[in-house]
Amino acid sequence: MQRMPALFLSHGAPPLVDDETWVAQLKDLAATLPRPRAILMASAHWESAPLMLGATETVPLVYDFGGFEQRFYEVRYPAPGAPALADQVEKLMPDTEQVARTTRGLDHGAYVPLTVMYPEADIPVLQMSLPTLEPDRLLELGARLAPLRDEGILIVGSGFTTHGLPFLRDWRPDAAAPGWSREFDAWAAETLSRGAVDELADFRSRAPGMPWAHPTIEHFAPMFLTLGASTDAEQSPDQPIDGFWMGLAKRSFQVA
């Protein structure tokens, strides 16, 4: 079975599906990947310790947003659950990592990109929580999950390369990126290209544009799960998606 890459996706809000450029980028990315046997998602919108595994029989959606048009609350994504994958994840955890299960469905950080990448909703999906936001612990967690890639599992960390929502003043999709967003994104791109994981992990003190780029850090944290799941966290990942949406950096990458 062909080894799957691991992805970090800047996932977008529900109106992502109206942005032709971003939709084309996500579709192009999906077309380059081997077909996953199942997908393991970790989204910025589910922080929970201990490690939680979501619904496994059927996969409902969690409309964890407000203020959008009614049509965004009527989206369906009837993907199959992945109970066998949940069992595998649990077995890969050490005795010191408690794992719990819940019937929670996919939040928008998980299902919105999947509706674009795999619109047929025919690939089993499991969402797991982020049990921590600390980069070192997420790198370790990703490394424990890495063997799943050899079994056709696509591991996805879903966040946003910049996420300074409180500091946006222009809410148009094509709004000019604020300086803090451009500066942070350029730093992230260059630091990723060098495989400088220690510098990325120290982003709160090293990156320009802080703290405006990430006044809270949950949207950058999933990156470290992805890097941990790579064959070499210090590789230079492919960065197939860049640019900005509403001034926020939508940079995404994949690791071998």
TAMO-V26300 format. One record per helix or strand. SS is the DSSP state (alpha for helix, beta for strand). FROM is the first residue (numbers start at 1). LEN is the number of residues. Records with the same first field share a line. If there is no record, write none. Layout:
SS->FROM-LEN, FROM-LEN
This chain:
beta->6-5, 38-10, 51-3, 58-1, 61-1, 80-1, 99-3, 106-1, 124-7, 153-7, 238-4, 244-2, 248-2, 252-4
alpha->14-5, 20-13, 70-4, 83-10, 108-10, 135-17, 165-3, 179-15, 197-5, 203-4, 218-11
